[in-house]
Amino acid sequence: MSKKKVLVIISSGDKNVISTAMTFGIVSFEAKLYDDLKVFFFGPSEKVITEDKDLQSSLSKLIKDGITPVACVNVSNAFDITPKLTALGFNAIPVGKAIADLVNQDYATMVF
């Protein structure tokens, strides 16, 4: 049986939900549970990650493992946090088309 490709979308503004989603991403990636794993931040999660050092530590682990986190540049511009996100290692892009492209490439989506 072939493995699936997964897109994790983290949109919650709740620190515990964001932490759980990132832990899921880290553990899944390290265990090679999927053919590919992508992590997108979209909405309130973008603001929370710029303000929370514990979440930033988990983010560093995600990046160290080889996952480049993606953030919605339209949301980050509205929150005036795009420079903070890019400094943390995010690729800030318009995510609408990117999400559609991944779904059309048969990525399963998990939304937190």
C-alpha distance (Angstrom), angle and dihedral (degrees) to the residues before:
residue distance angle dihedral
M1 . . .
S2 3.78 . .
K3 3.77 121.3 .
K4 3.78 122.2 -113.8
K5 3.78 131.2 -122.2
V6 3.82 115.0 -120.2
L7 3.78 133.9 -157.8
V8 3.80 114.1 -161.6
I9 3.80 112.3 -158.9
I10 3.79 114.2 -165.7
S11 3.79 110.8 -165.5
S12 3.80 104.8 145.2
G13 3.77 120.4 110.5
D14 3.82 90.4 -149.1
K15 3.81 112.0 108.8
N16 3.81 92.7 -147.1
V17 3.81 92.6 53.0
I18 3.81 91.4 47.4
S19 3.80 90.7 49.0
T20 3.80 91.9 49.2
A21 3.80 91.9 49.6
M22 3.80 93.0 49.4
T23 3.81 91.6 47.0
F24 3.80 88.4 51.5
G25 3.80 89.3 51.6
I26 3.79 94.4 48.0
V27 3.80 95.5 46.3
S28 3.82 93.6 43.6
F29 3.79 92.5 48.6
E30 3.81 94.7 46.3
A31 3.81 91.5 47.7
K32 3.81 90.6 47.9
L33 3.79 90.6 -129.3
Y34 3.81 93.2 155.6
D35 3.80 137.4 37.6
D36 3.80 88.1 -122.1
L37 3.79 136.5 -0.2
K38 3.79 125.9 -163.4
V39 3.81 126.5 -176.2
F40 3.81 121.5 -152.9
F41 3.80 125.8 -176.9
F42 3.79 112.5 -153.4
G43 3.80 127.1 174.1
P44 3.81 127.4 -16.7
S45 3.82 92.8 3.4
E46 3.80 88.6 69.6
K47 3.80 91.9 61.4
V48 3.80 94.8 42.8
I49 3.82 93.9 52.3
T50 3.82 90.6 55.1
E51 3.81 90.8 55.3
D52 3.81 104.2 40.9
K53 3.82 121.7 76.9
D54 3.84 94.0 -166.9
L55 3.79 91.4 55.5
Q56 3.80 90.1 45.0
S57 3.81 88.4 56.1
S58 3.81 90.1 54.8
L59 3.79 88.9 45.7
S60 3.81 89.7 55.2
K61 3.80 89.4 53.9
L62 3.80 90.6 50.5
I63 3.81 90.5 51.3
K64 3.81 92.8 44.2
D65 3.82 88.4 54.7
G66 3.81 88.9 56.9
I67 3.79 103.8 -98.4
T68 3.80 115.0 129.7
P69 3.80 107.3 -151.7
V70 3.79 116.6 -136.9
A71 3.81 125.5 -147.7
C72 3.78 130.1 -170.4
V73 3.79 106.6 -105.5
N74 3.80 91.8 -157.7
V75 3.80 91.1 58.0
S76 3.80 93.6 41.5
N77 3.81 91.2 50.3
A78 3.82 89.6 51.1
F79 3.83 89.5 52.0
D80 3.83 90.3 41.6
I81 3.81 91.2 -126.7
T82 3.81 104.2 113.8
P83 3.84 94.2 111.7
K84 3.82 90.3 49.7
L85 3.80 92.0 51.0
T86 3.79 94.3 48.1
A87 3.82 89.7 48.2
L88 3.82 87.9 54.6
G89 3.81 90.3 53.9
F90 3.79 102.6 -95.5
N91 3.76 124.6 145.1
A92 3.82 101.2 -136.0
I93 3.80 110.5 -153.6
P94 3.82 138.8 142.7
V95 3.81 97.5 -84.5
G96 3.81 101.5 -165.2
K97 3.79 95.5 83.7
A98 3.80 92.4 35.1
I99 3.81 91.0 56.1
A100 3.81 91.4 46.3
D101 3.81 90.8 49.9
L102 3.82 91.7 51.5
V103 3.81 93.3 46.6
N104 3.80 88.5 50.3
Q105 3.82 87.9 52.3
D106 3.83 88.3 58.1
Y107 3.80 98.2 -102.6
A108 3.78 111.5 160.2
T109 3.80 110.4 -130.8
M110 3.77 125.9 -137.6
V111 3.78 115.4 -172.9
F112 3.79 122.6 -160.2
